[in-house]
């Protein structure tokens, strides 16, 4: 997305133009696909991504607020760790996950007695995933004993389910009582969908967004910010569409926990 969708519009228009009597419709589809490609490739969709990323502010609490969150669980929503690679374990993940994990450890260092709960998918073995986290924790001088893993989630919904079960188990093993505060660290564009899913699971997360793709204020349609055709802009649109469709799906089809 969005290139495959644009290509499908173009091919459909070409087929209609060449093999049917709906030649004007085919021409219109071809023109629409080209216009859409140019518009999105020049950055005219940045406004939605900017507003998506700014729904929740960065996590910058005062020392007093950090003390009030003592014992919180910091959930890092992860990405896949590749198994088949000749690279050292620290280079097998995408840069996005590194940013999320860095933010999670930063937050956990701010909050006394907090625990880091990291979701890691992919085909790598559990020992490889543990080795990756241990190396990252050593680099940032974070205690490895304060890190737990979730290794079987295939999407954000499953991450939320596993995180809920893991926190419930921690509360039960501690003899019950009040649930700890929970902070979720993930990409800024991913935060709205994550918060919605956590809320539907019965939790109220504090947000720690990171991995911002838009760094300056963007209007919905700002002619002064039109760029030359750029593949990077299409990557931003891909993320925007992914999160927008995911948020819509979660709003409609994910049931709220009783």
Secondary structure, 3 states (H helix, E strand, C coil): CCHHHHHHHHHHHHHHHHHCCCHHHHHHHHHHHHHHHHHHHCCCCHHHHHHHHCCCCCCCCCHHHHHHCCCCEEEECCCECCCCCCCCHHHCCCHHHHHHHHHHHHHHHHCCCCEEEEECECCCCHHHHHHHHHHHHHHCCCCHHHEEEECCCCCHHHHHHHHHHHHHHHHHHCCCCCCCCEEEEEEHHHHHHHHHHHHHCCCCCEEEEECCCCCCCCCCCCHHHCCCCCHHHHHHHHHHHHHHHHHHHHHHHCCCCC
